[in-house]
């Protein structure tokens, strides 16, 4: 028979156990869930980086549970429109700078919080690459705390060697065209182009040819304001010339291999069906995930300059920082801010590097061994310093979604349907003017 002392001891053990279980359970229930919404989670390097960032952050912040949700790139932005209008978007939303004004303006008073004090307090406006693109009407609405990139031309070394092409000699658009013709004669497509409803049908043509010679697909002077109807630049002679050249390469000479989305173009490149691919530093991580040995056969050169109308123009491709915003309707704004701040730390930036991207913290780049350990990615810095003029981004205006849709339709008509560029771009300009005049 159990003595009273033993019974009391057993009872005490049970009580302590129940208390511990209760505390553990209550800590789980006290955990704050922060939703992280991003369009790039479907891509392997980004998924790897975001998963590792969350895992590392949760080690020291067990009271926070960060959940990722999003959709395929083609559906993400339409879904986000509905979600912002209904107030169901993520606590944290990751976009490109040109998308900020569009989504912020969907609800009265704006959908995202003002980060001016937060950015000034932490000196982020001087530390983070691309932070200057996050300002709308004097307010910083996003933080450039993740990764950035611009574009260059990746090429397959073995194919170039087989055909007898020296990558260092591809300096102008004429050199590029001659290389593509030579590759075609030897049984290879020289380049892959997106043709379809994907936004890249416009953006790749724009950043490689059109914007280089026109200094603005939508507006002149580097897509600068004022953003009014009489400054629309879509049907400028330079943009028409660029469209005629791109159309010729796709439809007339059939020198570009086309696909409806970028995923297929990248597969063509990895499989050796095309020899050159325009892409950003994230493609390095994608290629490593595909086959690490493949990286030894991949080189990178800057986009070519273009001689047009008696003048040579250096490339001015788009700056692509992925930036993050915090929703005004988030119940956990302070916790979200702490996570965004941590993402700028050297610890977090190292995770981003290991996933194959260029992190946004300039201090990390300067003080770490990034250049030594990532020579292919670091070439983008060399391109910016020596080969490119000032990089250009799409205008961050509320109407950008409509303008982008108009241009996607126009480029489809030209590069898939074969319609006359001057006619198509004139009509597109008129549509854009109507949007701006509302």
N, C-alpha and C positions, 0 to 999 in steps of 0.2 A: 504494500500500500504506500502511495506517495506521501512523503512528509509535507507539513505546511511550508517548511523552508524551501524544499525543492519545487513545490507548486508555485510559490511566490517568484522564485527565480525563473521558472519556465514562463510564467505569466509576464514577467518583466521583459524577457527576451521577445515574446510575441508582440508586446506593446511597442518596443523599440523597432522591431521589424516592420510593423504596420506604419509607424511614424516615417521610417525611411521610404517605404513604398509610397506613402501619401505625398511626401516631399518630392519624390521623383516624378510621380504622376502630375502633381500640381505644376512642376517646372515645365513639363511637356505642354500642359494646357496653357501655361503662361507664355509659351513661345510665340513670337510675333512673326507672322508670315508676310514676306515681301515678294510681290510678283515682279519678275524681270521679263519684259517683253522686247523681243528682238527678231529681226527678219533673217539674221545670218546664222542662227543656231542650227539650221539644216546643213551647213557646210562643215565638214569634218574638223578643220583647224579651229574654227570659232567654237564649235561644240566642245572640243577638247579644252580650249582655253577657259571658256565660261564654267564648265564643270569643275575644273581644277581651282579656279578662283573661288567659287562657292564653297568647295570642300575645304580649302585652306582657311577661308574666313570663318567658317563655322567651327573650326577647331578652337578658336579663341572667343567666339561669340555664339555659344550654344543656345542662347535665348532667341536667336534670329534664325528663321527658316526661309531661305530664298528659293523660290520656285520659278522656273523658266517656262514661258509659253510663247507661242508665236505660230507662224504658218509659213508655207513655202513662199519664196520671194514674190511670185506672181500674184498671190492672194493676200499677202500680208497687209499691203497698204489700203486695199479696199476694206478689209476687215477692220483695220485700225480706225478708218473713218467712222464706221458704224459704232465702234467701241467708244471713241472719244465723244461722239454725239450722245451716247447713252450713259456715259460715265463709267464704263466697265473696262477701260484700258488698264494696263499694269501700273503698279506703284512707280516702277522705273520703266521708261520707254527709251530704247536705243534706236537711233535713226542716223541719217546723214544730214549735214547742215541745211541743205536746200529744202528739207522736209519740215523744218522747225516751224516756220511762220504758217505754213499751210495747215498743220494740225492744231497749232495753238489757237488759230483764229476760228476754229469750228464752233467754239462755245463762247458766249459773252464773257468778257473779262479775261479770257485766255484759259487754256487747259493745263498749263504747267507753271510751276513756281518760279519766281524771280531769284536768280542765284548771285546777284551782284555782290551782296555783302559777304557771302560765303567765298566767292572767288577772290575778292579783294583781300579778305582776311588771310587767305592761304597763298596769295601771290600766284594764283593759277594762271592769270592772264599772261604772265611772263614765263611760265614753266611748261605749258602744255602746247604741243604742236596743233595748230588748227583752232585754238580757242577763239581767235578773232572772228571765225565764221559762225560762232554760236550766239551772236548778238542780234537782236531784233528790236528796232526802235529804241535803242539805248538800254535794253535789258538783256542780260545774259540768261538765256532760258535753258542752256545745256552746258554740260561739262565734257571737254575733249579728253577723257581719262582712260581711254582704252588703246586703240591702235589707229594708225593712219597709213595712207599710201597714195601714190599716184601711179601712173602706168608706164610701162616700157615694153619692148618686144623680146619675148622669150623665143629661143630658137633651139632646134635639135642639132647638136654639134656633129653627130655622126652623119646626118643627112647633108649638112653643109659640106662636110669633108668629102663625102661620096660624090656630090655634084660639082665640087670645086668652087665654093663660094666663101669668100673671106668676110666674116661678119663685121670686121672693123671698117670695111669699105662701104657699108650701107649707111650713108650719112644723109642723103636727100631722098625725097619721095621718088625721084627718077631712079636712084640706085635701088630702092625698094622694089619698084615695078620691074626693073631689069632682073633682079634676083628671083622674083615670083615667076617671070616668064621662063627663066632658065630652069627653075624647079619643075615647072609644068612640062617642059620638053624632056625632062628626065623621069617623068611619071609621078611627080608629087604635086599636091596642092601646096602653094606657097603660104597661104594664109587662110584663116577661118573667120567668117563673118556671121553674126547673128542676124537672121532675117525672119521676122514674125512679130508677134504682139509683145514680146519681151522688151522692156525699156532699153536694153542694150542695142536694139536696132537703130536707135537714135544716138545714144551716148558714145558708142565706139566710133561711129563715123564722125561725130562731132569732135571728139577729143583727138582723133588722129589726123583729120584733114580739115573739116569745116571751120572749127573755131580757131585753128592755127592761122588760116588766111583771112578770116573775117573779124577776129578778135571778139567774137560774140555771136552765138547762134541765135539767141533771143533778143539781146540788146547790145549795142556797140560798146567799145572801150572797156572790154573785159567784163561784160555783163553788168555794167554799172547803171545806176539810176540817173535821172528819174525814170520810173517804170511806167511810162505812158504810151499811148497808142502811136503817137507820131515818132517814137524812137524804136519801133520794132525793126529788127535787123534780119529776120528770117529769110526774106527774099532779096537780100543784097547780092550783087554780082558775084562776090567771093563765095557765098554759100551755094549759089546756083552752080558755079564752076566745080565746087567740091562734090556736090551731089552728082553731077555729070560724070566726074572721074570715078567715084565709088560705084555708080551704076554700070559704067563701062567694065570695070573689073569683075563685077558679079555676073551681069547678064550678057554683055556683048562678047567679052573675051573668055568668060567662064573660068577665070583664074583663081577666084576665091571659092573655097568650099563653104557652103552655108548650112545652117541648122537653126531650128526655132528657139533654142536657148543656149546659154553659155556652157552649161554642163556638157552638152554633146560636143561643142567645139573643143573643150578641154580634153575630152576622151579621144577625139581625133588626133590631137597633138600627142598625148601620151602613147597612143597606139602607132604613131609614126605615119599617120595619113596626111597630116599637114606639118609644115616645117616651122611656121612662125605663129605666135599667139600673142595678142596684146592683152596684158594683164597687170595686176598689182602685186605687191609683196606677199599677199595672202596666198598667191598661187604657188609660192615656194613651199609653204606648209601643206597645201593640198597635194603637191607632187610628192612630198616626203611621205605623206599618209598613203598615197597610191603605191609608191615603190621607192624606198630610200636610195636604192642603187641608181634609179632613173635620174636622180639629181646630178650625177656625174656627167650625164649627157645633155644637160640643159645649160645654155648660156643666156646672157641678158645684155641687150644693147638699148640705147635710148631711142625714142621715137624719132623718125627722120624730120629734118627741116624741109621746108617746101618753098620752091621758087615759083612765084605767082606774080603776074603783071609787072615783071621787071624788078622784083624785090624778093629777097630771101627772108623767110619767116622761121624763127625758131619755134619749136613746139611749146605749147602752153596747156598741157593736159590738166584735168581736174584734180584738185586736192580732195582726198577722200578720208577725212577723219570720221570714225564712228563715234558719235557723241550720245550722251545720256541725259535724260530729263526726268524730273520728278513731278508726278501728277498732283494737281491741287487737291484732288479728292482722296489722296492717299491718307489712311489713318496712321501711317508710320513714317512721316516725313523725316524726322530726326534720324531714325535708324537707317533710312534709305540714304541720307546724306553721309552718314558715317561709312557706309559701304562704298559709296562713290569716291569718298576721300581716300579710303584704303586702297582702292584700285589704282591710285596714282603712286603708291609706295613702291620702293625698289623691289620689295618682296613680290608684289603683284605684277609689276612690269616684267620681272624675270620669268614668271609663268607665261605671260603673253609672248615673250620672245621664244620660249621653248616650243610654243605652239605654231611658230613659223611666221610671226608678224612683226612689224615695227611698232614698238610701244610709243605712247604719246609724250611721256615725260622726258623732256630734253636733258635734264640733269642726269637721268639714268644713262642715256646714250653717251654723254660726255664722260662720265665717271666709271662706267663699266667697260667690259671687254667686248661690247657688242660688235664693233667694227671688225675686230680680230676674229671673233667666233662666227660671224654672219656676213661673210664677204659678198655673197650674192645680193642679200637684202640691202647692204650698205651702199651698193651701187646707185640706189635711188638718190642718196644724198649727193653723190658725184654728178648724177644727171641734173639735179636741181641747180647745183653750183656752176656747172660747165656747159650744159647742153640745152637747158630749158630757160625760157623767160618766165616771168611771174605766172604762177599757176592760177587757173580760173575755176570757179565753181558756178553751178547754176544759181540764178538769183533766188534769194530766200524771201519770197513774197507769197502771200496767201493764195494767189491765183496759179501758183506753180504746178499744182496737180492738173489743172485744166490745160495749161500750156504744154505740159509734157504729153498729155493724151493727144492733143492736136498734132504734135510732132511725131508721135509714134504712128499715128494713122498716115501722116504724110510720108514718112520714110518707108513704111510698108508699101504704099502705092508706088513709090519710086524704085525701091530695091527688090521688091517681090513682083509687083504688077507691071513694072517697066514704064510707068507714066512719065511724061515729060517733066523734068525737074523745075523748069522755070514756071510752068503752069501750076504745078502742085505747091511749090513754095509760095507763090503769089496768093493762092487760095488759103494756105495755112496762115500767112501773115494777116490776111483779112479777118480770119476767125479769131486770131489772137488779139487783134485790135478791138474786135467786138467785146471780147472778154474784159479787156482793160477799160473799156468805155462804160461798163455797167455802173 
